[in-house]
Amino acid sequence: MNEYTEECLKTFLKKQGQLFDEPVAGTMEEAEDFLEDCMAVVVDSLSAVRDYLEESGMDASGMSDEELEETAEVFALEDGTYLIVEG
């Protein structure tokens, strides 16, 4: 089971609209439960984001770093890591 930082949960709560039409969580606990249920991952670099998306079947090889950061499933965290949520 993943452990999500407070920053990670707050970022997901604030920006969940980039991936979902309606909120899927309203509290930190709901956010953590949702992220655990969908097996969201936190990675430490855009290179790791690219690798994860490639392994998940997305052709990310031709995408720039900026395009990767703008992908709906990718949430940039203040500490320089990235939360990836498959909707």
Backbone bond lengths (Angstrom), bond angles and torsions (degrees), N, CA, C in turn:
res aa  C-N    CA-C-N  psi(-1)  N-CA   C-N-CA  omega(-1)  CA-C   N-CA-C  phi
1 M - - - 1.446 - - 1.529 108.67 -
2 N 1.336 115.21 135.41 1.462 120.48 178.70 1.514 110.58 -75.76
3 E 1.304 115.04 150.42 1.461 120.02 170.41 1.510 106.01 -112.38
4 Y 1.309 115.61 122.44 1.451 121.02 -178.47 1.519 109.43 -101.69
5 T 1.313 116.53 135.08 1.460 120.85 -179.69 1.532 109.82 -71.63
6 E 1.308 115.10 163.55 1.464 120.34 177.45 1.529 109.76 -60.17
7 E 1.317 117.04 -41.32 1.468 121.39 178.30 1.527 110.78 -59.83
8 C 1.316 116.05 -43.05 1.460 121.84 179.66 1.532 110.36 -60.42
9 L 1.322 116.66 -47.51 1.462 121.15 -178.94 1.524 111.48 -65.15
10 K 1.325 116.81 -42.75 1.468 120.55 179.22 1.523 110.90 -64.02
11 T 1.315 116.94 -41.75 1.464 120.88 179.12 1.523 110.16 -63.15
12 F 1.332 116.76 -44.07 1.462 119.25 179.25 1.526 110.67 -62.87
13 L 1.317 117.66 -44.94 1.468 120.51 179.19 1.531 110.75 -59.08
14 K 1.315 116.65 -43.07 1.458 121.56 -176.59 1.532 112.13 -70.30
15 K 1.333 117.02 -37.33 1.463 120.87 -171.32 1.525 114.63 -111.27
16 Q 1.329 118.49 11.24 1.461 120.28 -176.23 1.529 112.56 -58.98
17 G 1.328 117.37 -23.05 1.457 121.87 178.96 1.519 114.14 -64.47
18 Q 1.337 117.54 -18.16 1.462 119.42 177.77 1.523 111.29 -71.12
19 L 1.322 117.60 -19.09 1.461 121.59 -178.38 1.525 112.62 -114.42
20 F 1.318 117.10 -31.81 1.456 121.08 -175.37 1.528 111.21 -120.10
21 D 1.336 115.96 142.79 1.464 121.11 178.80 1.521 112.29 -68.82
22 E 1.328 116.21 -32.82 1.459 122.08 179.25 1.525 108.59 -125.85
23 P 1.328 118.04 150.69 1.469 120.04 178.55 1.528 111.77 -58.31
24 V 1.319 115.14 138.25 1.464 120.72 177.08 1.525 111.09 -104.40
25 A 1.327 116.57 -10.13 1.469 121.80 179.58 1.522 108.87 -150.71
26 G 1.338 114.77 144.51 1.447 119.68 179.47 1.512 113.98 -119.35
27 T 1.330 115.78 -14.63 1.460 121.09 -179.81 1.522 109.27 -129.34
28 M 1.322 115.31 166.71 1.471 120.00 177.66 1.537 110.01 -59.74
29 E 1.321 116.74 -42.37 1.464 120.08 -179.31 1.529 111.31 -64.12
30 E 1.327 117.00 -42.83 1.464 120.05 177.75 1.523 110.75 -64.12
31 A 1.318 117.00 -39.00 1.464 121.11 178.24 1.529 110.12 -62.37
32 E 1.319 116.35 -45.59 1.466 119.91 179.81 1.518 110.72 -63.04
33 D 1.329 117.25 -44.24 1.467 120.70 178.29 1.521 110.93 -60.68
34 F 1.326 116.43 -44.26 1.461 120.19 -179.48 1.524 110.93 -63.17
35 L 1.324 117.15 -46.82 1.464 120.70 -179.35 1.522 111.48 -62.47
36 E 1.320 116.67 -38.30 1.467 120.03 177.09 1.522 110.52 -66.42
37 D 1.343 116.63 -42.82 1.470 120.86 -178.57 1.526 111.99 -62.26
38 C 1.328 116.85 -38.68 1.466 118.56 -178.73 1.531 112.10 -94.49
39 M 1.315 116.36 8.16 1.461 123.49 175.85 1.529 112.54 55.36
40 A 1.330 115.03 45.45 1.466 120.61 176.15 1.524 109.33 -63.92
41 V 1.322 115.19 149.68 1.457 119.92 -178.66 1.521 110.44 -124.95
42 V 1.311 115.41 153.93 1.456 122.40 173.15 1.521 106.72 -113.28
43 V 1.336 115.41 127.86 1.468 120.47 178.63 1.520 108.70 -121.98
44 D 1.327 115.79 162.52 1.463 119.49 -169.92 1.523 116.35 -97.73
45 S 1.336 117.97 -0.33 1.467 118.58 -178.34 1.524 110.89 -159.86
46 L 1.335 115.64 164.37 1.468 119.46 175.41 1.521 111.13 -66.33
47 S 1.314 116.71 -29.69 1.460 120.20 175.64 1.529 110.06 -61.95
48 A 1.327 116.44 -41.83 1.465 120.73 177.99 1.525 110.81 -68.91
49 V 1.344 117.63 -33.80 1.468 121.00 175.01 1.527 108.81 -61.18
50 R 1.339 115.38 -48.70 1.468 120.53 -179.67 1.533 110.50 -58.47
51 D 1.326 117.14 -46.31 1.465 121.34 179.47 1.528 110.96 -60.71
52 Y 1.331 116.92 -44.73 1.462 121.12 -179.10 1.533 110.43 -62.30
53 L 1.334 116.66 -46.75 1.465 119.62 -179.27 1.523 111.32 -64.02
54 E 1.326 116.38 -39.59 1.472 120.40 177.31 1.532 110.37 -61.44
55 E 1.334 116.76 -44.91 1.460 121.17 179.65 1.528 111.79 -65.06
56 S 1.338 116.19 -25.47 1.464 121.01 179.84 1.524 112.12 -86.56
57 G 1.330 116.94 -0.99 1.448 120.30 175.61 1.521 115.79 103.00
58 M 1.331 118.33 0.39 1.463 121.02 178.22 1.522 108.75 -88.89
59 D 1.336 116.52 136.15 1.457 119.81 176.44 1.520 108.40 -83.20
60 A 1.319 116.14 93.31 1.464 121.70 -177.81 1.525 112.10 -101.78
61 S 1.319 116.83 3.29 1.463 119.73 -174.08 1.521 112.91 -63.20
62 G 1.315 118.80 -33.05 1.444 121.38 -178.40 1.521 114.22 -93.08
63 M 1.327 116.82 3.53 1.463 120.93 -177.09 1.525 110.77 -86.10
64 S 1.333 115.42 139.85 1.464 119.65 175.20 1.530 108.55 -75.71
65 D 1.332 116.47 167.89 1.462 120.67 176.81 1.530 110.35 -59.73
66 E 1.333 116.35 -39.56 1.460 120.45 -179.93 1.532 110.60 -63.43
67 E 1.328 116.10 -41.84 1.476 120.04 178.50 1.523 110.73 -64.25
68 L 1.332 116.72 -38.88 1.464 119.86 177.42 1.521 110.58 -61.20
69 E 1.334 116.59 -44.85 1.464 120.86 -179.13 1.524 112.02 -65.49
70 E 1.330 117.69 -25.75 1.454 121.97 -179.68 1.522 113.17 -89.18
71 T 1.319 118.18 -4.55 1.458 121.63 177.96 1.528 108.63 -63.54
72 A 1.330 116.39 133.95 1.469 121.61 -174.27 1.521 112.95 -55.34
73 E 1.312 117.99 -32.66 1.463 122.10 -177.24 1.524 114.02 -77.63
74 V 1.316 117.23 -10.93 1.463 121.97 -173.38 1.533 109.97 -105.27
75 F 1.325 115.28 124.99 1.458 122.51 178.60 1.527 108.15 -116.88
76 A 1.329 117.07 112.23 1.471 120.96 178.57 1.523 109.03 -74.82
77 L 1.321 116.66 131.10 1.460 122.33 179.43 1.529 109.18 -102.37
78 E 1.320 115.81 154.15 1.468 120.94 -175.98 1.523 113.55 -61.31
79 D 1.317 117.59 -27.03 1.462 120.06 -177.91 1.530 112.99 -82.15
80 G 1.351 116.55 5.21 1.453 120.24 177.60 1.521 114.31 93.15
81 T 1.326 117.27 -1.89 1.451 121.09 176.97 1.530 109.20 -94.06
82 Y 1.315 116.46 175.78 1.459 121.82 -176.24 1.521 109.94 -134.70
83 L 1.324 115.22 133.26 1.454 122.48 173.67 1.522 106.71 -95.32
84 I 1.339 116.99 129.92 1.460 121.86 177.05 1.515 107.86 -116.00
85 V 1.344 115.15 121.91 1.456 122.12 -178.07 1.515 107.85 -121.29
86 E 1.314 116.69 120.58 1.468 119.41 176.46 1.519 107.54 -91.17
87 G 1.341 115.53 115.06 1.454 122.38 -176.42 1.432 112.87 -81.37
